[in-house]
Amino acid sequence: MAGEPIYGDGAHRIADKSTREWSDNAALVIGDYAAHPDGYGLGYENVNWARIAREADCSDEPVETVTGETIARWRLWGTYALASEERRQVLADMLKACDGHVWQDADWKFNLMVGRYEEPTVVITDDHILSMTAKKGPQARHAVNAVKVIYTEAAIGYREQESATVADPDAEDDPNIDPQRVDALFAPHHNQAARIGKINLRQLGDRWHLSGALNLFGLNLIGERFCRVRSEMLDIDAVFKIGPLRLELAAGRVLPQALDEVHPDDWSFDAELEEGVPPLTPDMTPDVPTVPPPTDLVLSAVPIALGDTNGVAIGASWTIPRADLGFRARYRPVAGGEWVMMTVDEDAATARSGPVDSGTEYEVQVWSLTVGYRESTAITDTITPVAANVLGPPTELAAVGGVEEADIQFRMPVQASLAYARLYGSDTNDFGTAVQVGPDQVADPGDMVTITEIELPAGTRYYWARAFKAGSGQSALAGPVSATIS
């Protein structure tokens, strides 16, 4: 691609698909995506292929990794589905994985620059600034001293993987600040992910961030990746990465939406010192920190109501080994069957199944999960849950006050174990002060019961109801409801 003609080299021709060879070169991948009808769809005639060729050469530059491999500087691997992903988001994800920058030139052609530093040729001074907002460093709640990049690890079958932590060596350790996640899923190697992490971390540090309005000199920023801002009013003389531009030509203004300070060494990289330990390295047993599993797994049978009958579910609880972990849980019959996922409350370290068969032995597994989806080993236990004859409380409890009296009604539970129900009343909403109102209420399951309490003083009266089984056992308490006595 580096030589002429720009529509292909040697036997290679864009117009003839049969001549196109496979490539993971970031510039070629992005150029083809931008042009292809199944990609961004700009058309091959609307891409500046001369620029793509230069960037392809940059992408092919050799880089040495911490493990001694030699890889190309910028590569892209991944899949996308335009039925569920926006075209511009796919392009943004590709650019993020190679620190890319795109723009349209005066001929409306697509142009690309992959990640690297170039000394700027455009200098913005006070003569060009109409207005400017300047901020230095992130807000306190956005302070970051480390990042972890989520990338696609080729050595494990191109699955998502966490990079080693990319940390700011000059930042003070703060146990209350977790590494910030950076998604670069089109990056296929740990070294590339670490370089992306460094670029992102540096620009989240104590840097200037500008936005505002320039006069028409700002048109010189079109097609540039960097510019220098030299302002005596702001006391700034630094290089900035150029974000999106908005043109208001009728008003004679160019509005840079974001100018973010950069340093040339943001793009330098010493793999031995900065890459860290890859999660997996070729031909080696990786020294990957293991994900700690949960501990102290406890299983329990959870009674549930299933219409006129009682059912049972499985509850699980465990001890959290580390605050930054998530959890997954599943169950299946010990005799065999499909695993079924459980509903997990990660903050409470609990999980619950749906209804299960009473008297059947089940196996339950719980494991920890990192933000990059690395899993711990699973902890396992078994349980044989049995549905208890649980009596539900009375329902539709309501009270209506009148002159020195109140009418109270409720519906009896529907379980066959029902024996009777009791109504309780009090002048406060504290059940500890309540006394039984009237005799035990005996009725068929599901019947509506009405009770009138008389000779009441004016004020608010509170009522509760509870059902009982023959012999022993009672339901949960229904209520309180209140009635105003006149």
C-alpha positions as semicolon CSV with decimal commas, in nm:
position;residue;x (nm);y (nm);z (nm)
1;M;0,000;0,000;0,000
2;A;0,294;0,239;0,052
3;G;0,367;0,294;-0,317
4;E;0,176;0,411;-0,620
5;P;-0,081;0,343;-0,749
6;I;-0,272;0,410;-0,430
7;Y;-0,559;0,177;-0,525
8;G;-0,336;-0,127;-0,483
9;D;0,022;-0,252;-0,504
10;G;0,136;-0,506;-0,764
11;A;-0,142;-0,755;-0,826
12;H;-0,350;-0,606;-0,543
13;R;-0,650;-0,400;-0,653
14;I;-0,931;-0,258;-0,444
15;A;-1,178;-0,310;-0,727
16;D;-1,101;-0,683;-0,743
17;K;-1,191;-0,860;-0,418
18;S;-1,006;-1,175;-0,524
19;T;-0,672;-0,989;-0,508
20;R;-0,718;-0,858;-0,154
21;E;-0,511;-1,031;0,111
22;W;-0,606;-1,064;0,475
23;S;-0,452;-0,799;0,702
24;D;-0,480;-0,684;1,063
25;N;-0,294;-0,358;0,989
26;A;-0,497;-0,094;1,173
27;A;-0,484;0,167;0,897
28;L;-0,590;-0,081;0,629
29;V;-0,868;-0,221;0,847
30;I;-1,007;0,126;0,922
31;G;-0,973;0,241;0,561
32;D;-1,160;-0,064;0,435
33;Y;-1,426;-0,031;0,706
34;A;-1,479;0,336;0,618
35;A;-1,524;0,254;0,250
36;H;-1,698;-0,083;0,254
37;P;-2,078;-0,098;0,206
38;D;-2,092;-0,341;0,498
39;G;-1,887;-0,100;0,708
40;Y;-1,925;0,276;0,735
41;G;-2,026;0,282;0,370
42;L;-1,847;0,596;0,244
43;G;-1,737;0,428;-0,081
44;Y;-1,381;0,350;-0,189
45;E;-1,364;0,666;-0,400
46;N;-1,421;0,879;-0,088
47;V;-1,116;0,757;0,108
48;N;-0,774;0,925;0,082
49;W;-0,581;0,606;0,011
50;A;-0,249;0,790;-0,012
51;R;-0,294;0,890;0,352
52;I;-0,408;0,539;0,444
53;A;-0,089;0,401;0,283
54;R;0,132;0,627;0,496
55;E;-0,056;0,528;0,811
56;A;-0,031;0,162;0,714
57;D;0,347;0,199;0,712
58;C;0,332;0,352;1,060
59;S;0,103;0,071;1,180
60;D;0,353;-0,187;1,052
61;E;0,647;-0,042;1,248
62;P;0,797;-0,314;1,472
63;V;0,747;-0,293;1,847
64;E;0,919;-0,520;2,100
65;T;0,711;-0,655;2,387
66;V;0,812;-0,736;2,744
67;T;0,829;-1,105;2,651
68;G;1,069;-1,043;2,363
69;E;0,816;-1,073;2,080
70;T;0,825;-0,835;1,787
71;I;0,479;-0,722;1,680
72;A;0,338;-0,455;1,451
73;R;0,267;-0,124;1,625
74;W;-0,107;-0,098;1,556
75;R;-0,326;-0,397;1,475
76;L;-0,701;-0,453;1,494
77;W;-0,897;-0,771;1,555
78;G;-1,267;-0,803;1,624
79;T;-1,617;-0,853;1,499
80;Y;-1,919;-0,626;1,473
81;A;-2,284;-0,661;1,378
82;L;-2,444;-0,357;1,220
83;A;-2,785;-0,498;1,308
84;S;-2,711;-0,418;1,673
85;E;-2,419;-0,170;1,667
86;E;-2,404;0,180;1,524
87;R;-2,157;0,228;1,238
88;R;-1,999;0,531;1,404
89;Q;-1,958;0,343;1,733
90;V;-1,775;0,060;1,558
91;L;-1,545;0,318;1,398
92;A;-1,493;0,488;1,736
93;D;-1,401;0,153;1,893
94;M;-1,147;0,083;1,618
95;L;-0,992;0,428;1,656
96;K;-0,968;0,388;2,034
97;A;-0,769;0,066;1,995
98;C;-0,501;0,239;1,785
99;D;-0,531;0,595;1,922
100;G;-0,658;0,700;1,580
101;H;-0,780;1,037;1,454
102;V;-1,002;1,091;1,147
103;W;-1,122;1,392;0,949
104;Q;-1,253;1,497;0,608
105;D;-1,028;1,704;0,388
106;A;-1,122;1,981;0,144
107;D;-1,221;1,717;-0,113
108;W;-1,451;1,553;0,149
109;K;-1,231;1,245;0,155
110;F;-1,185;1,030;0,465
111;N;-0,841;1,073;0,628
112;L;-0,677;0,886;0,913
113;M;-0,383;0,926;1,149
114;V;-0,292;0,638;1,380
115;G;-0,146;0,696;1,724
116;R;0,182;0,884;1,742
117;Y;0,311;1,229;1,832
118;E;0,395;1,490;1,570
119;E;0,527;1,834;1,649
120;P;0,244;2,079;1,571
121;T;0,272;2,332;1,291
122;V;-0,028;2,545;1,397
123;V;0,018;2,786;1,689
124;I;-0,286;2,948;1,853
125;T;-0,214;3,281;2,025
126;D;-0,419;3,545;2,203
127;D;-0,468;3,714;1,864
128;H;-0,679;3,415;1,754
129;I;-0,877;3,354;2,075
130;L;-1,223;3,511;2,093
131;S;-1,313;3,332;2,417
132;M;-1,169;3,037;2,605
133;T;-1,253;2,823;2,906
134;A;-0,955;2,661;3,075
135;K;-0,950;2,387;3,338
136;K;-0,649;2,204;3,476
137;G;-0,672;1,844;3,590
138;P;-0,980;1,629;3,654
139;Q;-1,237;1,702;3,920
140;A;-1,166;1,530;4,252
141;R;-1,432;1,266;4,198
142;H;-1,274;1,183;3,860
143;A;-0,916;1,156;3,991
144;V;-0,739;0,856;3,839
145;N;-0,397;0,715;3,924
146;A;-0,426;0,384;3,736
147;V;-0,618;0,224;3,451
148;K;-0,685;-0,128;3,331
149;V;-0,748;-0,186;2,963
150;I;-0,999;-0,445;2,847
151;Y;-0,866;-0,588;2,523
152;T;-0,893;-0,905;2,313
153;E;-0,620;-1,156;2,397
154;A;-0,515;-1,357;2,091
155;A;-0,331;-1,617;2,303
156;I;-0,656;-1,736;2,461
157;G;-0,868;-1,750;2,150
158;Y;-0,939;-1,377;2,110
159;R;-1,144;-1,343;2,426
160;E;-1,182;-1,031;2,640
161;Q;-0,902;-0,991;2,893
162;E;-0,786;-0,742;3,157
163;S;-0,446;-0,588;3,103
164;A;-0,196;-0,546;3,381
165;T;-0,260;-0,229;3,578
166;V;-0,115;0,078;3,407
167;A;-0,026;0,309;3,696
168;D;0,107;0,662;3,735
169;P;0,442;0,616;3,912
170;D;0,425;0,970;4,053
171;A;0,076;0,935;4,203
172;E;0,022;0,861;4,569
173;D;-0,142;0,527;4,640
174;D;-0,507;0,572;4,735
175;P;-0,691;0,254;4,842
176;N;-1,022;0,429;4,780
177;I;-0,957;0,474;4,407
178;D;-0,989;0,167;4,183
179;P;-0,817;0,154;3,843
180;Q;-1,036;0,309;3,576
181;R;-1,157;0,077;3,302
182;V;-1,061;0,158;2,943
183;D;-1,224;-0,050;2,669
184;A;-1,002;-0,120;2,367
185;L;-1,157;-0,445;2,250
186;F;-1,017;-0,427;1,896
187;A;-0,661;-0,439;2,037
188;P;-0,533;-0,800;2,004
189;H;-0,220;-0,787;2,222
190;H;-0,129;-0,695;2,578
191;N;0,149;-0,461;2,467
192;Q;-0,088;-0,261;2,247
193;A;-0,341;-0,245;2,532
194;A;-0,073;-0,120;2,772
195;R;0,030;0,154;2,529
196;I;-0,333;0,263;2,495
197;G;-0,358;0,257;2,874
198;K;-0,057;0,485;2,914
199;I;-0,192;0,740;2,663
200;N;-0,528;0,748;2,838
201;L;-0,380;0,765;3,188
202;R;-0,147;1,053;3,100
203;Q;-0,431;1,259;2,960
204;L;-0,640;1,198;3,273
205;G;-0,370;1,358;3,486
206;D;-0,283;1,716;3,582
207;R;-0,324;1,859;3,231
208;W;-0,492;2,162;3,079
209;H;-0,829;2,117;2,907
210;L;-0,954;2,404;2,689
211;S;-1,269;2,483;2,494
212;G;-1,395;2,804;2,342
213;A;-1,406;3,009;2,023
214;L;-1,136;3,113;1,774
215;N;-1,149;3,351;1,482
216;L;-1,123;3,206;1,133
217;F;-0,755;3,131;1,189
218;G;-0,900;2,824;1,361
219;L;-0,972;2,676;1,017
220;N;-0,604;2,581;1,015
221;L;-0,686;2,317;1,275
222;I;-0,882;2,111;1,021
223;G;-0,684;1,799;0,942
224;E;-0,439;1,856;1,229
225;R;-0,400;1,618;1,523
226;F;-0,207;1,862;1,746
227;C;-0,164;2,235;1,789
228;R;0,030;2,459;2,024
229;V;-0,153;2,714;2,238
230;R;0,065;3,006;2,342
231;S;-0,142;3,246;2,550
232;E;-0,014;3,518;2,783
233;M;-0,369;3,577;2,914
234;L;-0,403;3,213;3,021
235;D;-0,031;3,174;3,102
236;I;-0,021;2,863;2,885
237;D;0,242;2,745;2,638
238;A;0,172;2,380;2,566
239;V;0,076;2,127;2,297
240;F;-0,287;2,015;2,275
241;K;-0,468;1,730;2,105
242;I;-0,749;1,867;1,890
243;G;-1,100;1,734;1,951
244;P;-1,412;1,794;1,740
245;L;-1,444;2,132;1,567
246;R;-1,766;2,322;1,505
247;L;-1,765;2,582;1,229
248;E;-1,975;2,898;1,243
249;L;-1,842;3,066;0,933
250;A;-2,120;3,326;0,909
251;A;-2,022;3,446;1,257
252;G;-1,651;3,423;1,174
253;R;-1,588;3,163;1,442
254;V;-1,436;2,819;1,480
255;L;-1,534;2,640;1,799
256;P;-1,293;2,372;1,926
257;Q;-1,504;2,149;2,152
258;A;-1,201;2,010;2,335
259;L;-0,830;2,086;2,338
260;D;-0,650;1,844;2,572
261;E;-0,288;1,899;2,675
262;V;-0,041;1,628;2,569
263;H;0,331;1,566;2,608
264;P;0,552;1,401;2,345
265;D;0,650;1,120;2,584
266;D;0,285;1,014;2,618
267;W;0,354;0,804;2,307
268;S;0,696;0,675;2,410
269;F;0,694;0,327;2,561
270;D;0,954;0,106;2,725
271;A;0,795;-0,239;2,735
272;E;1,041;-0,373;2,993
273;L;0,955;-0,096;3,238
274;E;0,597;-0,008;3,148
275;E;0,412;-0,307;3,001
276;G;0,380;-0,503;3,322
277;V;0,318;-0,878;3,339
278;P;0,085;-0,995;3,061
279;P;-0,200;-1,221;3,173
280;L;-0,081;-1,478;2,920
281;T;0,255;-1,498;2,748
282;P;0,343;-1,730;2,456
283;D;0,519;-2,055;2,541
284;M;0,520;-1,975;2,912
285;T;0,315;-2,064;3,213
286;P;0,167;-1,725;3,289
287;D;0,217;-1,577;3,633
288;V;-0,139;-1,452;3,649
289;P;-0,275;-1,345;3,988
290;T;-0,556;-1,584;4,068
291;V;-0,904;-1,450;4,126
292;P;-1,002;-1,530;4,486
293;P;-1,317;-1,742;4,512
294;P;-1,597;-1,662;4,756
295;T;-1,586;-1,844;5,089
296;D;-1,827;-1,975;5,352
297;L;-2,103;-2,084;5,113
298;V;-2,432;-2,145;5,297
299;L;-2,739;-2,291;5,124
300;S;-3,096;-2,271;5,251
301;A;-3,449;-2,368;5,147
302;V;-3,662;-2,060;5,082
303;P;-4,042;-2,109;5,114
304;I;-4,245;-1,953;4,834
305;A;-4,619;-1,935;4,766
306;L;-4,742;-2,094;4,443
307;G;-5,112;-2,010;4,425
308;D;-5,302;-2,240;4,659
309;T;-4,994;-2,447;4,738
310;N;-4,647;-2,390;4,880
311;G;-4,322;-2,421;4,693
312;V;-3,953;-2,390;4,768
313;A;-3,650;-2,219;4,617
314;I;-3,278;-2,234;4,695
315;G;-3,103;-1,946;4,868
316;A;-2,725;-1,907;4,881
317;S;-2,501;-1,670;5,075
318;W;-2,123;-1,636;5,094
319;T;-1,839;-1,417;5,217
320;I;-1,694;-1,161;4,973
321;P;-1,316;-1,209;4,934
322;R;-1,243;-0,870;4,769
323;A;-1,453;-0,558;4,721
324;D;-1,396;-0,514;4,344
325;L;-1,535;-0,856;4,243
326;G;-1,868;-0,957;4,099
327;F;-2,027;-1,299;4,139
328;R;-2,219;-1,564;3,945
329;A;-2,418;-1,856;4,081
330;R;-2,595;-2,153;3,925
331;Y;-2,766;-2,479;4,023
332;R;-2,875;-2,815;3,879
333;P;-3,004;-3,150;4,008
334;V;-2,724;-3,372;4,135
335;A;-2,873;-3,656;3,931
336;G;-2,802;-3,457;3,615
337;G;-2,954;-3,179;3,411
338;E;-2,885;-2,834;3,269
339;W;-2,722;-2,566;3,481
340;V;-2,961;-2,280;3,561
341;M;-2,831;-1,934;3,658
342;M;-2,943;-1,785;3,989
343;T;-3,039;-1,423;4,055
344;V;-2,742;-1,265;4,236
345;D;-2,736;-0,966;4,470
346;E;-2,364;-0,885;4,456
347;D;-2,376;-0,620;4,731
348;A;-2,546;-0,858;4,976
349;A;-2,346;-1,161;4,854
350;T;-2,661;-1,366;4,812
351;A;-2,833;-1,554;4,530
352;R;-3,171;-1,715;4,481
353;S;-3,307;-1,971;4,242
354;G;-3,651;-1,998;4,090
355;P;-3,893;-2,266;4,215
356;V;-3,729;-2,609;4,242
357;D;-3,862;-2,961;4,302
358;S;-3,923;-3,036;4,668
359;G;-3,719;-3,331;4,799
360;T;-3,468;-3,328;4,509
361;E;-3,095;-3,289;4,579
362;Y;-2,937;-2,992;4,400
363;E;-2,577;-2,884;4,344
364;V;-2,500;-2,511;4,370
365;Q;-2,185;-2,338;4,240
366;V;-2,073;-1,981;4,311
367;W;-1,763;-1,808;4,170
368;S;-1,602;-1,464;4,162
369;L;-1,568;-1,254;3,848
370;T;-1,339;-0,961;3,766
371;V;-1,439;-0,661;3,557
372;G;-1,250;-0,825;3,269
373;Y;-1,450;-1,148;3,317
374;R;-1,165;-1,353;3,462
375;E;-1,322;-1,618;3,684
376;S;-1,217;-1,777;4,009
377;T;-1,259;-2,144;4,080
378;A;-1,613;-2,227;4,185
379;I;-1,714;-2,324;4,536
380;T;-1,977;-2,598;4,548
381;D;-2,227;-2,740;4,795
382;T;-2,546;-2,945;4,779
383;I;-2,892;-2,911;4,935
384;T;-3,220;-3,104;4,932
385;P;-3,486;-2,833;4,976
386;V;-3,829;-2,938;5,101
387;A;-4,140;-2,725;5,063
388;A;-4,283;-2,643;5,404
389;N;-4,652;-2,606;5,467
390;V;-4,621;-2,231;5,504
391;L;-4,935;-2,043;5,593
392;G;-4,981;-1,710;5,421
393;P;-5,115;-1,403;5,608
394;P;-5,469;-1,268;5,569
395;T;-5,509;-1,040;5,268
396;E;-5,719;-0,734;5,173
397;L;-5,706;-0,602;5,529
398;A;-5,906;-0,275;5,550
399;A;-6,070;-0,063;5,821
400;V;-6,337;0,210;5,803
401;G;-6,407;0,436;6,102
402;G;-6,743;0,568;6,216
403;V;-6,903;0,717;6,525
404;E;-6,741;0,537;6,819
405;E;-6,687;0,227;6,607
406;A;-6,487;0,075;6,323
407;D;-6,563;-0,192;6,062
408;I;-6,265;-0,414;5,978
409;Q;-6,247;-0,683;5,714
410;F;-5,990;-0,919;5,568
411;R;-5,976;-1,227;5,350
412;M;-5,868;-1,559;5,500
413;P;-5,557;-1,728;5,353
414;V;-5,620;-1,997;5,092
415;Q;-5,396;-2,273;5,234
416;A;-5,564;-2,592;5,349
417;S;-5,370;-2,580;5,677
418;L;-5,570;-2,273;5,789
419;A;-5,745;-2,314;6,129
420;Y;-5,846;-1,961;6,232
421;A;-5,738;-1,596;6,224
422;R;-5,714;-1,320;6,482
423;L;-5,764;-0,945;6,459
424;Y;-5,559;-0,711;6,677
425;G;-5,614;-0,341;6,753
426;S;-5,430;-0,054;6,923
427;D;-5,443;0,322;6,963
428;T;-5,079;0,337;6,838
429;N;-4,910;0,188;6,533
430;D;-4,687;-0,026;6,757
431;F;-4,799;-0,390;6,740
432;G;-4,643;-0,444;7,082
433;T;-4,934;-0,248;7,233
434;A;-5,207;-0,428;7,035
435;V;-5,469;-0,663;7,189
436;Q;-5,696;-0,913;7,023
437;V;-6,028;-0,776;6,895
438;G;-6,315;-1,022;6,922
439;P;-6,285;-1,401;6,923
440;D;-6,081;-1,623;6,694
441;Q;-6,224;-1,592;6,342
442;V;-6,307;-1,932;6,194
443;A;-6,396;-1,936;5,824
444;D;-6,318;-2,127;5,508
445;P;-5,997;-2,054;5,316
446;G;-6,046;-1,746;5,096
447;D;-6,361;-1,623;5,278
448;M;-6,401;-1,252;5,360
449;V;-6,439;-1,182;5,733
450;T;-6,594;-0,861;5,874
451;I;-6,561;-0,751;6,241
452;T;-6,705;-0,441;6,408
453;E;-6,532;-0,292;6,709
454;I;-6,757;-0,058;6,915
455;E;-6,742;0,194;7,203
456;L;-6,419;0,346;7,074
457;P;-6,289;0,691;7,173
458;A;-6,233;0,951;6,902
459;G;-5,897;0,931;6,732
460;T;-5,698;0,694;6,512
461;R;-5,722;0,320;6,562
462;Y;-5,473;0,069;6,412
463;Y;-5,541;-0,294;6,316
464;W;-5,341;-0,608;6,231
465;A;-5,442;-0,963;6,134
466;R;-5,269;-1,299;6,153
467;A;-5,365;-1,654;6,052
468;F;-5,296;-1,970;6,252
469;K;-5,264;-2,340;6,176
470;A;-5,414;-2,613;6,389
471;G;-5,178;-2,719;6,664
472;S;-4,892;-2,474;6,609
473;G;-4,767;-2,236;6,349
474;Q;-4,875;-1,891;6,241
475;S;-4,853;-1,665;5,939
476;A;-4,672;-1,340;5,895
477;L;-4,852;-1,032;6,023
478;A;-5,080;-0,832;5,794
479;G;-5,109;-0,460;5,864
480;P;-5,130;-0,215;6,014
481;V;-5,423;-0,033;5,859
482;S;-5,588;0,262;6,031
483;A;-5,938;0,399;6,086
484;T;-6,041;0,744;6,211
485;I;-6,299;0,725;6,489
486;S;-6,537;1,024;6,529
